[in-house]
Amino acid sequence: MITHYIIQSVFVLVGLMAVLAAVFNWDWFFTANNTRFIVENVGRVRARLFYTVIGLFMIATGVFFFLTLQGMI
């Protein structure tokens, strides 16, 4: 059961980091090897939008599974 909470926390934290990086336009985030592919292909503005959407989706997924585990949904 504790494993579920750890995985949900990881989803929320990674999603929060992606959203914060997109909102504050963190240079170190968008020049990293993992994000450089998207930035080079679609541009920085669209990459920021993409990571905002992905981050919000990850946060929503973590919250959804938390509520499901609690039996609220």
N, C-alpha and C positions, 0 to 999 in steps of 0.2 A: 504494500500500500504506500509506503514512503517513496518508492520508486516513481509512482505516478506523480506525486507532488514535486519531485525533483525535475522530472521531464516537463511538467507544466511550468515550473519556474524558469527553466531554460528557454522555453518558447517565449514567455513574457519578457525576459531579460534581453534576448536577442532581438525580438521585435522592437522593444524600447530603444535599443542601441541603433537599430536601422532608422527608426523614425527620428531620433535625435540627430543622427549624422546627416540626414536629409534636410532637416529643418535648419540646423546651424551650419550646414555646408562644410563639414569637417574635411579638410584637405587630405589628411592622412587616410581617411576612410575611402575616398574616391580615387586615390592613387595607389591603393593596395592591388596586388596581383589579382585577387579574386573579383574585384569590381572594375578593373581597368577595361575588361572586354566589353562590358555594357556601356561604360562611359565613352569609349572610342567609337562604338557603333551607333549610339542614339544621341549622344551629347550629354553634357552635364545636367542640364535642366530636366530632361526626360529621365535620366538616371535617378535624379533626386525624387521625382514623382514615382518612379518604379519602386524605389526602396521605401518610400513612405507607404505605398499600398501594400507591399510585401510585409513591412513591419506591423502595420495595423492588422493585417490578416493573421499574422503569427500571434499577436496579443489576443485577438478575438478567439483564436483556436485554443490558446492556453486557458482563457477564461471559460470558454464553452466546456472543455473537458473537466475543469474544476467543478463547475456547476453540475455537470452530468455525474461526476463521481460522488458529489454530495446528495444526489437524488432530487435536485431542485428542477431539473429539466427532464 
